[in-house]
């Protein structure tokens, strides 16, 4: 509230992200090769046909070399040329980008989103498969619209992307008009996305600083390994979530005391309830107001771990499936989120904990799809590192030949690219919510009726193939 304002005159300020052009120092290979053969007679039909300005006329009145980076592969130029003198083909160097999961097209979109902050649109339409595995195995269902929210992305109607991290009690207890039950531990973030801790690299400090600056602009959190913390990050502590090995909680008292959320990393272990309770006591002794997040990477024990953690008093659960696992089994992350959410609902525990999911998040659509499956928020990991030049590295560190290098002078640019990426993904989330007629993302959580699952639809139409 500004000085002189009355309570009734306070205006609501919408969440806004400042995006800006942020071209990276390395460029992706051009997607298409455009060749003009010697039988071209300079009729210039291609110039009139191309709406992307690939073909241009020089000052001498002749065709210039095609601007290949603008080509969208629509082939209008090849069809319009009466001599058949134009050839448009995929660039083999572009096709070698990434892998079977982080495909060249996904990497191209990530780079575009990080550079511009805009939503990528293909002039040639969608040319991919009809259905696949994992997140590609189901689609959004917009058929249940009662009243579509108009143009949320353009601001004519407000759509909230704010989510709560923490525990929501089923009831509040009052005595003599006084609240006697413990108030809920909640932290609000304006977007349902946090930034996961990056893989180790030679650019560790600069990358951590870029992440910290990005989340301070976005208002969300960046997860950082406690042992990687350094003094230059202290101005951004409000938006940092330290990840601590449960056995080393007592080694980082100063970091835990200053953090709003502390993440305990249980890796592949299946901890006992008493062990988690002991870890919680250590954290809350240092910082009574801190929200505790338990991170589990044990795929087979995800459901059991979630229930144990809730019973122990954890407020946030981070379900992590390694990207290398998702690459070979894209269904792993989808089934894990769905099983954990459904199990906690059946046990009447769902509102006692928030769920963050990570792994296999390769495009904007994976955020609302994760929320539909039951997550409250998504931890974006490899995608933002690809935006900074990573060639798609797995394990716990970047490969030696990975081109991702962030120098001291690149920190501000890197943070802007991360902000652009998250902003673009948020805009695409707004498009999904607007199409469904939802005014806030929290209503999307666990709404499986808002999705069409390919396998279930196939069985319904054709019967069980087995």
C-alpha positions in Angstrom: 0.0 0.0 0.0 1.4 3.4 -0.9 1.5 6.3 1.5 -1.9 8.1 1.6 -3.8 5.1 0.2 -6.9 3.9 2.1 -7.6 0.3 2.5 -10.5 0.5 0.0 -8.3 2.1 -2.7 -5.6 -0.6 -2.8 -5.5 -2.1 -6.3 -4.7 -5.7 -7.0 -1.3 -6.1 -8.8 -1.2 -9.0 -11.2 1.8 -11.2 -11.4 4.0 -10.1 -14.3 7.3 -11.5 -15.7 9.7 -9.2 -17.4 10.9 -11.0 -20.5 13.5 -9.8 -23.0 15.4 -10.9 -26.0 18.3 -13.1 -24.8 20.2 -14.7 -27.7 22.7 -17.2 -26.5 26.4 -17.2 -27.5 26.0 -20.6 -29.2 23.3 -21.3 -31.8 21.5 -24.4 -32.8 22.0 -25.8 -36.3 19.5 -24.7 -38.8 16.5 -27.0 -39.0 16.2 -26.9 -42.8 18.5 -26.7 -45.8 17.2 -24.6 -48.7 18.9 -25.1 -52.0 18.3 -23.3 -55.3 19.6 -25.2 -58.3 21.2 -23.9 -61.5 18.0 -24.2 -63.5 16.5 -21.2 -61.6 15.4 -18.5 -64.1 14.8 -15.8 -61.5 11.0 -15.7 -61.9 10.8 -15.0 -58.2 7.6 -16.9 -57.6 9.2 -18.2 -54.4 9.5 -14.7 -53.0 5.8 -14.1 -53.3 4.9 -17.6 -52.0 7.1 -17.5 -48.8 5.5 -15.8 -45.9 8.5 -16.2 -43.7 10.8 -14.0 -45.8 13.3 -16.9 -46.6 13.6 -15.9 -50.2 14.6 -12.3 -51.0 15.5 -10.1 -53.9 18.9 -8.4 -53.9 19.6 -4.8 -55.0 20.6 -6.1 -58.4 17.1 -7.6 -58.8 18.2 -11.2 -58.5 17.4 -13.9 -55.9 19.6 -13.7 -52.8 20.8 -16.8 -50.9 17.9 -18.2 -48.9 17.8 -17.2 -45.2 17.6 -20.8 -43.9 17.1 -20.0 -40.2 13.7 -18.5 -41.1 12.4 -21.6 -43.0 9.5 -23.5 -41.4 9.5 -26.3 -43.9 6.1 -25.5 -45.4 7.3 -26.2 -49.0 5.3 -23.4 -50.6 8.3 -22.2 -52.4 9.0 -25.7 -53.9 5.4 -26.0 -55.1 5.3 -22.5 -56.6 8.5 -22.7 -58.5 7.6 -23.6 -62.2 11.1 -24.9 -62.8 11.3 -27.1 -59.7 14.6 -25.4 -58.8 14.1 -25.3 -55.1 14.8 -28.1 -52.6 13.9 -27.9 -48.9 15.2 -30.8 -46.7 16.0 -31.4 -43.0 19.5 -30.6 -41.9 21.2 -33.8 -40.8 23.2 -31.8 -38.2 19.9 -30.6 -36.7 18.5 -34.2 -36.6 21.5 -35.3 -34.5 20.6 -33.0 -31.6 19.4 -34.5 -28.3 18.1 -38.0 -28.1 14.9 -40.0 -28.4 13.2 -38.1 -25.5 14.7 -34.6 -25.7 14.2 -34.6 -29.5 15.6 -32.0 -31.8 12.2 -30.3 -32.0 11.9 -30.1 -28.3 15.4 -28.6 -28.0 14.5 -26.1 -30.8 11.4 -25.0 -28.8 13.3 -24.7 -25.6 15.9 -22.5 -27.3 13.2 -20.3 -28.9 11.3 -19.9 -25.6 14.5 -19.1 -23.7 15.6 -16.5 -26.3 12.3 -14.7 -26.7 9.9 -15.6 -23.9 7.2 -16.2 -26.5 5.2 -19.3 -27.3 6.6 -21.2 -30.3 4.2 -21.7 -33.2 5.0 -23.9 -36.2 3.8 -22.5 -39.5 3.8 -26.0 -41.0 1.6 -27.4 -38.3 2.2 -30.5 -36.0 4.1 -33.2 -37.8 4.6 -35.6 -34.9 3.1 -38.9 -33.8 -0.5 -39.2 -32.9 0.2 -40.7 -29.5 3.3 -42.0 -27.6 4.3 -43.0 -24.2 4.5 -41.1 -20.9 3.3 -37.5 -21.2 2.6 -38.1 -24.9 0.2 -40.9 -23.9 -2.6 -38.5 -23.0 -4.1 -35.2 -24.1 -6.1 -32.3 -22.6 -9.8 -32.6 -22.7 -11.5 -29.3 -23.3 -15.0 -30.7 -23.8 -16.2 -30.0 -20.2 -16.2 -26.3 -20.7 -19.0 -24.5 -18.9 -17.8 -21.0 -19.5 -14.4 -20.6 -21.2 -12.1 -18.1 -19.7 -11.3 -15.6 -22.4 -7.8 -14.7 -23.3 -6.1 -15.2 -19.9 -2.7 -14.8 -21.6 -3.7 -11.3 -22.8 -5.0 -10.2 -19.5 -8.7 -9.6 -20.2 -9.6 -12.1 -17.5 -7.3 -13.0 -14.6 -6.2 -16.6 -14.3 -4.2 -17.5 -11.2 -1.2 -19.7 -11.5 -0.3 -19.4 -7.8 0.1 -22.6 -5.8 0.7 -23.4 -2.1 3.5 -25.5 -0.8 2.9 -27.0 2.6 0.3 -28.8 4.7 -3.3 -27.8 4.8 -5.1 -29.1 7.9 -8.5 -30.7 7.5 -9.9 -28.4 10.2 -9.0 -25.5 12.5 -9.7 -25.9 16.3 -10.9 -22.8 18.2 -11.5 -22.4 21.9 -13.2 -19.3 23.3 -12.9 -17.7 19.9 -9.1 -18.3 19.9 -7.3 -20.5 17.4 -5.6 -23.3 19.4 -4.6 -25.6 16.6 -1.3 -25.1 14.9 -1.6 -22.7 11.9 -0.9 -24.2 8.5 2.7 -24.1 7.2 2.3 -22.7 3.7 4.5 -20.9 1.2 2.9 -19.4 -1.9 4.7 -19.3 -5.2 3.2 -17.5 -8.2 3.9 -20.2 -10.7 3.7 -24.0 -10.2 7.3 -24.4 -11.1 10.6 -24.5 -9.2 14.1 -25.0 -10.6 15.7 -28.2 -9.7 19.4 -28.4 -8.7 21.6 -28.6 -11.8 24.0 -31.3 -12.7 27.6 -30.6 -11.6 29.7 -28.8 -14.1 32.7 -26.5 -14.5 30.2 -23.6 -14.3 28.7 -24.5 -11.0 29.1 -21.2 -9.2 28.0 -19.0 -12.2 25.0 -21.3 -12.9 23.9 -21.3 -9.3 24.1 -17.5 -9.3 22.1 -17.3 -12.6 19.4 -19.6 -11.1 19.2 -17.5 -7.9 18.8 -14.3 -9.9 16.1 -15.9 -12.1 14.0 -17.2 -9.2 14.2 -13.9 -7.4 12.7 -12.3 -10.5 10.1 -15.1 -10.9 9.2 -15.3 -7.2 9.7 -19.1 -7.0 12.4 -21.4 -5.6 15.7 -22.8 -6.8 16.9 -26.0 -5.2 20.6 -25.9 -4.4 22.7 -28.6 -2.9 23.8 -27.4 0.6 27.4 -28.3 -0.1 27.4 -26.0 -3.2 26.2 -22.9 -1.3 28.6 -19.9 -1.4 28.4 -16.4 0.1 27.4 -14.6 -3.2 24.0 -16.5 -3.0 23.1 -14.9 0.4 21.1 -12.0 -1.1 18.8 -14.5 -2.8 18.3 -16.7 0.2 14.6 -16.0 0.3 14.1 -17.9 -2.9 16.6 -20.8 -2.3 15.6 -24.3 -1.2 18.7 -26.1 0.2 18.9 -29.8 -0.4 20.5 -31.6 2.5 21.5 -35.2 3.1 19.6 -36.2 6.2 22.8 -37.5 7.8 24.4 -34.0 7.4 21.7 -31.8 8.7 23.8 -30.6 11.6 26.6 -29.5 9.2 24.5 -26.6 7.7 22.8 -24.9 10.7 23.3 -21.4 9.2 21.7 -22.4 5.9 18.7 -24.1 7.5 18.1 -21.2 9.8 17.7 -18.8 6.9 15.6 -20.9 4.6 11.8 -21.0 4.2 11.9 -24.6 2.8 14.5 -27.2 3.5 14.7 -30.4 1.3 15.9 -33.6 2.8 17.3 -35.9 0.1 16.6 -39.6 0.8 18.0 -40.8 -2.6 17.3 -44.5 -3.1 16.6 -45.3 0.5 13.3 -46.3 2.1 13.6 -44.5 5.5 11.7 -45.5 8.5 9.1 -43.1 10.0 11.1 -42.6 13.1 14.2 -41.7 11.1 12.2 -39.0 9.2 10.8 -37.7 12.5 14.3 -37.4 13.9 15.5 -35.4 10.9 12.4 -33.1 11.2 13.3 -32.5 14.9 16.8 -31.4 13.9 15.5 -29.0 11.2 12.8 -27.5 13.4 15.1 -27.1 16.3 17.2 -24.8 14.0 14.3 -23.2 12.2 10.8 -23.8 13.7 9.0 -22.0 10.9 10.7 -23.9 8.1 8.7 -26.2 5.8 10.4 -29.6 5.3 10.4 -31.3 1.9 11.4 -35.0 1.6 12.9 -35.9 -1.8 12.5 -39.6 -2.9 14.1 -41.2 -5.9 13.1 -44.8 -5.1 10.8 -45.6 -8.0 9.5 -48.9 -6.6 8.9 -47.5 -3.1 7.4 -44.2 -4.1 3.9 -44.8 -2.7 5.2 -46.3 0.6 7.7 -43.5 1.0 5.0 -40.9 0.5 2.7 -42.4 3.1 5.6 -42.7 5.6 6.7 -39.1 5.1 3.1 -37.8 5.6 2.8 -39.7 8.8 6.1 -38.4 10.0 4.9 -34.8 9.5 6.6 -33.8 6.3 4.8 -30.9 4.5 6.1 -31.4 1.0 7.1 -34.5 -1.0 9.4 -34.3 -4.0 8.9 -37.3 -6.3 12.0 -37.6 -8.5 12.4 -39.9 -11.5 15.8 -39.6 -13.1 15.7 -38.3 -16.7 17.8 -41.3 -17.9 15.0 -43.6 -16.6 12.3 -41.5 -18.3 14.2 -41.6 -21.5 14.0 -45.4 -21.7 10.6 -45.7 -19.9 8.6 -42.5 -20.4 5.6 -44.1 -18.5 7.7 -44.1 -15.2 7.1 -40.5 -14.2 3.4 -40.5 -15.3 2.5 -43.7 -13.4 4.5 -42.6 -10.3 2.7 -39.2 -9.9 -0.7 -40.8 -10.5 -0.1 -43.7 -8.0 1.2 -41.4 -5.2 -1.6 -38.9 -5.5 -4.3 -41.6 -5.7 -2.9 -43.5 -2.7 -2.8 -40.4 -0.5 -6.3 -39.5 -1.6 -7.5 -43.0 -0.6 -5.7 -42.7 2.8 -7.3 -39.2 3.3 -3.8 -37.7 3.5 -3.7 -35.7 0.3 -4.3 -32.2 1.8 -1.6 -32.9 4.5 1.2 -32.6 2.0 2.1 -30.9 -1.3 3.7 -32.9 -4.1 6.5 -31.6 -6.4 7.4 -33.9 -9.3 10.5 -33.9 -11.5 11.9 -35.9 -14.3 11.1 -36.0 -18.0 9.8 -32.4 -18.0 10.8 -31.5 -21.6 8.1 -29.1 -22.8 5.5 -26.7 -21.5 2.6 -29.1 -21.8 4.3 -31.4 -19.2 3.6 -28.9 -16.4 -0.2 -29.0 -16.6 -0.1 -32.7 -17.4 1.9 -33.3 -14.2 -0.7 -31.3 -12.2 -3.6 -33.2 -13.8 -1.9 -36.4 -12.6 -1.8 -35.1 -9.0 1.3 -32.9 -8.6 1.0 -29.4 -7.0 4.1 -28.1 -8.7 6.9 -29.3 -11.1 10.7 -29.1 -10.6 12.2 -28.1 -14.0 15.7 -29.5 -14.4 17.4 -30.5 -17.6 15.2 -28.3 -19.8 16.7 -25.0 -18.4 20.2 -26.4 -18.7 19.5 -27.3 -22.4 18.4 -23.6 -22.8 22.0 -22.7 -21.7 23.7 -25.0 -24.2 23.7 -28.4 -22.6 23.7 -31.2 -25.2 21.4 -33.4 -22.9 23.6 -34.9 -20.2 22.4 -37.5 -17.7 23.9 -38.9 -14.5 24.9 -36.4 -11.8 27.2 -34.2 -13.8 27.7 -32.7 -17.3 30.0 -34.5 -19.6 33.4 -33.1 -20.3 32.5 -32.2 -23.9 29.2 -30.6 -23.0 29.1 -27.1 -24.6 27.3 -25.5 -21.6 29.8 -22.9 -20.3 28.7 -19.9 -18.2 31.4 -17.3 -17.8 31.2 -14.4 -15.3 29.9 -12.1 -18.0 27.1 -14.6 -19.0 25.3 -14.8 -15.6 22.7 -12.0 -16.3 22.0 -13.3 -19.8 21.7 -16.9 -18.4 19.2 -15.8 -15.8 17.2 -13.9 -18.4 17.0 -17.0 -20.6 15.7 -19.0 -17.6 13.1 -16.3 -16.8 12.0 -16.3 -20.5 11.6 -20.1 -20.5 9.5 -20.2 -17.4 7.4 -17.2 -18.6 6.7 -18.9 -21.9 5.7 -22.1 -20.1 3.4 -20.1 -17.8 1.8 -18.5 -20.8 1.1 -21.9 -22.3 -0.3 -23.1 -19.0 -2.6 -20.1 -19.1 -3.8 -21.1 -22.5 -4.6 -24.6 -21.2 -6.5 -23.2 -18.2 -8.3 -20.7 -20.3 -9.4 -23.4 -22.8 -10.8 -25.5 -19.9 -12.6 -22.5 -18.3 -10.6 -22.7 -15.1 -9.7 -19.5 -13.2 -6.9 -21.0 -11.1 -4.3 -23.8 -11.6 -5.1 -25.2 -8.1 -8.4 -26.5 -9.5 -6.5 -28.6 -12.1 -4.7 -30.8 -9.5 -5.7 -34.4 -9.8 -8.5 -33.6 -12.3 -8.1 -36.8 -14.4 -11.4 -36.0 -16.0 -9.6 -33.2 -17.8 -7.4 -35.7 -19.7 -8.0 -38.3 -22.3 -5.7 -41.3 -21.9 -4.9 -43.0 -25.2 -4.6 -46.5 -23.9 -7.9 -46.3 -22.0 -9.6 -44.8 -25.0 -8.2 -47.6 -27.2 -9.4 -50.3 -24.9 -12.8 -48.7 -24.7 -13.2 -48.5 -28.5 -11.3 -51.7 -29.6 -11.3 -53.8 -26.4 -8.3 -55.2 -24.6 -5.8 -56.3 -27.3 -4.2 -58.7 -24.9 
